[in-house]
């Protein structure tokens, strides 16, 4: 999908003020944000928002934030080439260790060590490579939850690249349903599942929320993983309760540390019990039980 970079220049102090406002404004869309120092001596920093659709609306929202902060700045546009930016960004990435898991590309297979659970994920169009704090946090939490609870039936909701579903299938050798609202993500996930040799355990489906009949056929689940965003997680709290077994667990991420209380409030209202939080890189991963 083609992206448009909306950008403007500010000082370091101004960037520190405007960035949290932009982060809160665009968190539901998942638009990437960036701040780059252009000139240290002159204190010029460039703030960018990468919009994938509704560019005019996104620009107006940026202007509203700047006006609210009394910052008079020109917002400029750069239409980026329509290439696979995920593949491009992953070209130089190093493998990631999270708990016993080792997430890597084909060129790093030789770095697997004894005792590693290797997950090979190639550059693709689906979110979730292990490099983001939320994915790595989920992998660490998953290792401990599986060891303690030994689930028999699991769901990876919003699976993206299916790195979590693959990790769970390799770790626990149990059936895992991997769902995503994006058919492209589902196709990428299925390819990764085959690549990692767990296609006998992981089923990939395109589904929105819990509406698809596959959830009734496969559920309720001992364990649900959901690495999405705080807003959708809050909306899904009651449905999560209907789809996890009594005594079952949730591992939730895609949550900024300042959003933790709001997510916990929604899940406590749905009768979930808080177990623990794993912070990583400004994000949190939550373990809850019904």
C-alpha positions in Angstrom: 0.0 0.0 0.0 1.4 3.4 -1.0 2.3 5.7 1.9 2.5 9.5 2.1 4.9 11.1 4.6 3.5 14.2 6.3 6.4 16.1 7.9 7.3 19.4 9.6 10.3 20.9 11.4 10.4 21.8 15.1 12.9 22.3 17.9 13.8 19.4 20.3 11.6 20.8 23.0 8.7 21.2 20.6 9.2 17.7 19.2 9.0 16.4 22.8 5.6 18.2 23.2 4.1 17.3 19.8 5.2 13.6 19.5 3.0 12.3 22.4 0.0 14.1 21.0 0.6 12.6 17.5 1.1 9.2 19.1 -2.2 9.4 20.9 -4.0 10.7 17.8 -2.9 8.1 15.4 -2.5 5.0 17.6 -5.8 3.4 16.4 -4.7 3.6 12.8 -1.2 2.4 13.6 0.4 5.0 11.4 4.2 5.0 12.0 5.8 8.1 13.5 9.4 9.3 13.5 11.5 12.2 14.8 14.9 12.8 13.1 17.5 15.4 14.1 18.4 17.4 10.9 20.7 20.0 12.4 22.1 19.8 15.9 23.6 23.2 15.9 20.4 25.0 14.8 18.1 22.6 16.9 16.1 21.5 13.9 14.2 18.2 14.2 11.9 16.7 11.6 8.7 15.0 12.7 7.0 12.6 10.3 3.7 10.8 10.2 3.4 8.0 7.6 -0.2 7.9 6.4 -1.5 5.0 4.3 -5.0 6.4 3.6 -7.2 9.5 4.3 -4.1 11.7 3.8 -6.1 14.9 3.7 -7.8 14.0 7.0 -4.5 13.0 8.6 -2.9 16.3 7.6 -5.8 18.2 9.0 -5.5 16.3 12.3 -1.8 17.2 12.4 -2.6 20.8 11.8 -5.2 20.8 14.6 -2.6 19.4 17.0 0.0 22.0 16.0 -2.6 24.8 16.5 -3.6 23.4 19.9 0.1 23.6 20.9 0.4 27.1 19.4 3.0 25.9 16.9 2.8 27.5 13.5 4.5 25.1 11.2 4.1 24.2 7.5 3.1 20.5 7.0 4.7 19.1 3.8 3.9 15.9 1.9 6.2 13.3 0.3 4.5 10.5 -1.6 6.7 7.4 -1.1 7.4 4.8 -3.8 4.9 1.9 -3.8 7.4 -0.7 -2.8 7.4 -3.4 0.0 8.6 -1.2 2.8 8.5 -4.0 5.3 10.9 -6.0 3.2 13.1 -3.0 2.7 13.2 -2.2 6.4 14.1 -5.8 7.4 17.1 -6.1 5.1 19.6 -5.1 7.8 17.8 -6.3 10.9 19.5 -8.6 13.2 17.9 -11.8 14.7 16.0 -11.4 18.0 16.1 -13.4 21.1 13.1 -13.4 23.4 13.0 -16.1 26.1 14.0 -19.3 24.4 12.8 -18.1 21.1 15.2 -17.0 18.3 13.4 -15.1 15.5 15.6 -14.9 12.4 15.7 -14.7 8.6 17.1 -17.4 6.3 20.5 -15.8 6.3 20.8 -16.2 10.1 19.9 -19.9 10.4 23.5 -20.7 11.3 23.2 -18.6 14.5 20.7 -20.9 16.1 22.1 -22.3 19.3 21.4 -25.5 21.2 18.1 -25.1 23.1 16.8 -22.3 20.9 13.3 -22.5 19.5 13.9 -21.1 16.0 11.3 -19.1 14.2 12.1 -18.2 10.6 10.2 -15.1 9.4 11.1 -13.5 6.1 10.3 -10.0 5.1 6.6 -9.8 4.1 3.6 -7.6 4.2 2.3 -8.6 7.6 3.1 -7.1 11.0 5.1 -9.0 13.5 8.8 -10.0 13.0 9.9 -10.2 16.6 11.8 -6.9 16.4 8.9 -4.8 17.8 8.7 -4.5 21.6 5.1 -5.9 21.6 6.0 -9.1 19.7 9.1 -9.7 21.7 7.2 -9.1 24.9 4.5 -11.6 23.9 7.2 -14.2 23.1 8.8 -13.8 26.6 5.4 -13.9 28.3 4.3 -16.9 26.2 7.3 -19.0 27.4 6.4 -18.6 31.0 2.6 -19.0 30.7 2.9 -22.2 28.7 5.4 -23.7 31.2 3.0 -23.0 34.0 -0.3 -23.8 32.4 0.3 -26.3 29.6 -2.6 -25.1 27.4 -4.2 -27.6 24.9 -6.0 -25.3 22.5 -5.0 -21.7 21.6 -5.9 -18.7 19.5 -3.6 -16.0 18.0 -6.0 -13.1 17.3 -4.7 -10.6 14.9 -1.8 -12.9 14.0 0.0 -10.8 11.4 3.0 -12.8 10.3 1.9 -15.6 12.7 5.2 -15.4 14.6 3.3 -16.0 17.9 1.2 -18.8 16.6 4.4 -20.5 15.2 6.1 -20.0 18.6 3.3 -21.5 20.5 3.0 -24.5 18.1 6.7 -25.2 18.3 6.8 -24.7 22.1 3.7 -26.6 23.2 2.9 -28.8 20.1 -0.8 -28.0 20.3 -3.4 -26.8 17.8 -3.3 -23.0 17.2 -5.9 -21.0 15.3 -4.2 -17.8 13.8 -6.7 -15.2 12.6 -6.3 -11.8 11.0 -8.7 -9.3 9.4 -6.3 -8.8 6.5 -6.3 -11.5 3.8 -2.8 -10.5 2.7 -1.6 -11.1 6.3 -3.4 -14.4 6.3 -1.6 -15.5 3.1 1.8 -14.4 4.5 1.1 -16.1 7.8 0.2 -19.4 6.1 3.5 -19.2 4.2 5.5 -18.7 7.4 3.6 -21.5 9.1 4.6 -23.9 6.2 8.2 -22.6 6.3 8.5 -23.4 10.0 7.0 -26.9 9.6 3.9 -26.4 11.8 1.2 -26.4 9.2 -0.2 -29.6 10.8 -0.8 -27.5 14.0 -1.6 -24.0 12.9 -4.7 -23.0 10.9 -4.7 -19.5 9.4 -8.0 -17.8 8.7 -9.2 -14.3 7.7 -11.8 -13.1 10.2 -13.0 -9.9 11.9 -13.2 -10.1 15.7 -15.0 -13.3 16.8 -17.7 -13.3 14.1 -16.3 -16.1 12.0 -17.9 -19.6 12.7 -14.4 -21.1 13.1 -14.2 -19.6 16.6 -17.3 -21.5 17.7 -15.9 -24.7 16.0 -12.5 -24.4 17.6 -13.2 -22.6 20.9 -13.3 -22.0 23.7 -9.6 -21.7 24.1 -7.2 -22.4 27.0 -5.0 -19.5 25.8 -5.7 -16.4 23.6 -2.8 -14.2 22.3 -3.8 -10.8 21.0 -1.1 -8.4 19.9 -3.2 -5.7 18.3 -4.0 -2.2 19.7 -5.4 -0.9 23.0 -8.6 0.4 21.5 -9.7 -2.8 19.8 -8.6 -4.8 22.8 -10.9 -2.8 25.1 -13.8 -3.3 22.7 -13.2 -7.0 22.6 -13.0 -7.6 26.4 -16.5 -9.2 26.7 -16.0 -11.3 23.6 -12.7 -12.5 25.0 -14.5 -13.7 28.1 -16.9 -15.7 26.0 -14.1 -17.4 24.0 -11.7 -18.4 26.7 -12.3 -21.3 29.0 -12.8 -20.7 32.7 -9.3 -20.7 34.2 -7.9 -19.9 30.8 -5.3 -17.1 30.1 -5.0 -14.0 27.9 -1.7 -12.6 26.7 -2.4 -9.0 25.4 -0.1 -6.5 23.8 0.0 -3.6 21.4 -0.5 -1.5 24.5 1.5 1.6 25.3 2.5 1.8 29.0 0.2 4.8 29.5 -2.8 2.7 28.2 -2.3 -0.2 30.6 -4.8 1.1 33.2 -7.6 1.6 30.7 -7.1 -2.0 29.3 -7.0 -3.5 32.7 -10.2 -1.7 33.7 -12.1 -3.1 30.7 -10.9 -6.7 31.4 -11.6 -6.5 35.1 -15.1 -5.5 34.2 -15.3 -8.6 32.0 -14.3 -10.8 35.1 -10.7 -11.3 34.2 -8.0 -11.3 36.9 -4.7 -9.5 36.5 -1.6 -11.6 36.8 1.4 -9.6 35.7 2.8 -7.0 33.3 5.9 -7.3 31.2 7.2 -3.9 30.1 9.4 -3.5 27.0 10.5 -0.4 25.0 7.5 1.7 26.1 5.0 -1.0 25.5 3.5 -3.5 27.9 2.4 -7.1 27.6 -0.4 -8.3 30.0 -1.2 -11.7 31.4 -4.8 -12.1 32.6 -6.9 -15.1 33.7 -10.6 -15.7 33.6 
